[in-house]
């Protein structure tokens, strides 16, 4: 199974966040990315947020 990642640089924000998160499993990546979104970006943990994060996941490692 390829490594998965999500990169905050792909989402414009006032913070100009440069965090990239990667993991070996989609579930592990989802949980950490949700924690980051809630804690740092002050999003609400919701089904919509989780769907958005899942759809933004990519195979491989961030550059």
N, C-alpha and C positions, 0 to 999 in steps of 0.2 A: 504494500500500500504506500503510495507516495506521500511525502510530507505535505501538510497543508499550511497556508498562511493567510493573514489578513494584514493590510497596511493602511494605517490611518492617513497617510499622505494622499490616498486616493479619495478622501472625503474632505472637501473644503470645510474649514471651521475657523472660528475666531481665534482659536488657540494655536493654529498651525502645528498641530501635533505631528510628530515624526516617528511615532511608535509603530513597530511592526512586530507581530506576534506569530509564532509558528509552533506546530505540534504534530505529533505522529498520528493523532486521531481527530476526526471532525468534532466529536463530543468534547474532548479536552480543549480544543481551540475555541469552541463555542463558549464554554464556561468562562474561560479566561478573558475572552473578548467582551463578553457581557459585563463581567466585573469591571473591566477597564472603561467601557462605555458609561456605566452607571456611576462609578467613582470619579472619573476624571471629567467626562463630558456631561455629566448630570442628566443622562437619559433615564427614563423609567424602564425597568425590566418588564418587557411585555412580549407577547407572541410576535407582534410586528417587528420589534427590535431584533428578536432572535431570527426571524425570517430574513430580515435585511442583512444581518451578519452572515448567515448561512449562504446567501446568494452572492456575497462579496468574497467568499473564500476561494482561494486558488491553489492549485497543486504546485509544489516546489518550495523554494525558499525565497524570502524577500531579498531584493538587491541592496 
